[in-house]
Amino acid sequence: MTGKKTVLLSVEGLTKAYPGVVANDHVSFAIEAGEVHALLGENGAGKSTLVKMIYGLVRPDAGRMVLNGAPFEPSEPRAARASGVAMVFQHFSLFDALNVAENIALGMENPPKMRDLAARIREVSEAYGLPLDPDRLVGELSAGERQRVEIIRCLLQDPKILIMDEPTSVLTPQEVDILFKTLRKLSAEGTAILYISHKLEEIRSLCDSATVLRLGKVVDTCNPREKSARELAEMMVGQVLHVPHRETKELGDVALQLTHLSVNSVNPFGTSLKDINVIVRQGEILGIGGVAGNGQDELLAALSGETLSAGACVRLKGEPIGHLGPNARRKQGLLTAPEERLGHAAAPDMSLTENAMLTGALREGLVKNGFLDWGGARAFANRIIKDFDVRTPGPANAARSLSGGNLQKFVIGREILQRPDVLVVNQPTWGVDASAAAAIRQALLDLAAAGCALIVISQDLDELMEISDQFGALNEGRLSPLRNAVGLTVDEIGLMMGGAHDMEVAHVAE
């Protein structure tokens, strides 16, 4: 945009307190029309509470907002949308069994006739470079296409401000490029974008300005293009960051072997595994990349024992375990941490002590003579909280009371501290800030250095290249041939993620 920009939204002294914590403490900042404005901060810094107040999900205790020169006090999201504020959440709210147009209609106050809405979806999605077929079932869409549905639903409201929470966590590098073109087009048309992300290179590439939050307060503002990613991270955490350190190591015996593993997905919209072959040795980290929805959840379920297979398809230290359930595998040393934190990795309404008991009972010796040792479970939970810097008042707090990143640290720490022989983790640093992500990666590297074999499933390719010894990519339930991660190029990774096999990948490598 050219010419002088006008302040579209000003936030002045917003404060919101909950029992035991001040989530936002006199927060003030402004967004101009057409500006892409980043909100930076560690987990628990107050970003989510702040955008929830702007979107009408939370009422502030003090302070005020001004939108387009008029007082702005949304009592609910409907009022915020009516004023021109739209939000794309980190977790999608879509129904798999409905098509694209039906899902979008559900989010509209007065949806037009389905035929007219379908035409409008095609028109808007094509105009913004996010083409969508309104007749396709959402359950058949990739994660990136589902995000398009959420974005188009917002764009049909003709928003003045678009809030985006971790929008690239489910996208490939190519999809990120497409999304950024769309956001730049919106910006050029005068739409302001409030952008939350832990991917600091993205912030540097996309955003015009940034407000940095720490412990609920604004501690800095900057032009992120004038800062390095490391400088931005250190502004967020208020201290010098330590880069994860990799030690050279000798690999041990084969710890985990998958041989012709094929498993049907229990989810009608899932992806079945097809002839997976893997060898992981003691001290080795196998990184598995891929676009979301290509069999990652199914692979973790097949390894955890939630989905059973022929015994010999999965071998742990040479012993067939494909027929064993989760507890039996845990007892023998194979531990897992799934992607979905609330409801799968942790029971939302149970305390952290109870959640520590759920997976730690066997390996931590928390069952004695048939009785649960709650004192031992509490001590175990406290050790996780201390060693992994989990921000919580204490182990009696429910899992759902933690921010996403802090719960992630608790879940990963709970498994690491049980000294697994093999650890399989899906999205270890998803939604976690730079400081915590570095700490988790270092903990995984330390675990491997101690002789554990790891499979790390992640959509963060930089993360996988940083810690992996071997790399493979899942595509439609098939795993590419494994490659040495050192020296692997972006082009090679892209081919592997797209489903290229031996000849094509070898050709790129020549």
Secondary structure, 3 states (H helix, E strand, C coil): CCCCCCEEEEEEEEEEEECCEEEEEEEEEEEECCCEEEEECCCCCCHHHHHHHHCCCCCCCEEEEEECCEECCCCCHHHHHHCCEEEECCCCCCCCCCEHHHHHHHCCCCCCCHHHHHHHHHHHHHHCCCCCCCCCEHHHCCHHHHHHHHHHHHHCCCCCEEEEECCCCCCCHHHHHHHHHHHHHHHHCCCEEEEECCCHHHHHHHCCEEEEEECCEEEEEECHHHCCHHHHHHHHHCCCCCCCCCCCCCCCCEEEEEEEEEECCCCCCCCCEEEEEEEEECCCEEEEECCCCCCHHHHHHHHHCCCCCCHHHEEECCEECCCCCHHHHHHHCEEEECCCCECCCECCCCEHHHHHHHHHCCCCCCEECCEECHHHHHHHHHHHHHHCCCCCCCCCCEHHHCCHHHHHHHHHHHHHCCCCCEEEEECCCCCCCHHHHHHHHHHHHHHHHCCCEEEEECCCHHHHHHHCCEEEEEECCEECCCEECCCCCHHHHHHHHCCCCHHHHHHHHC
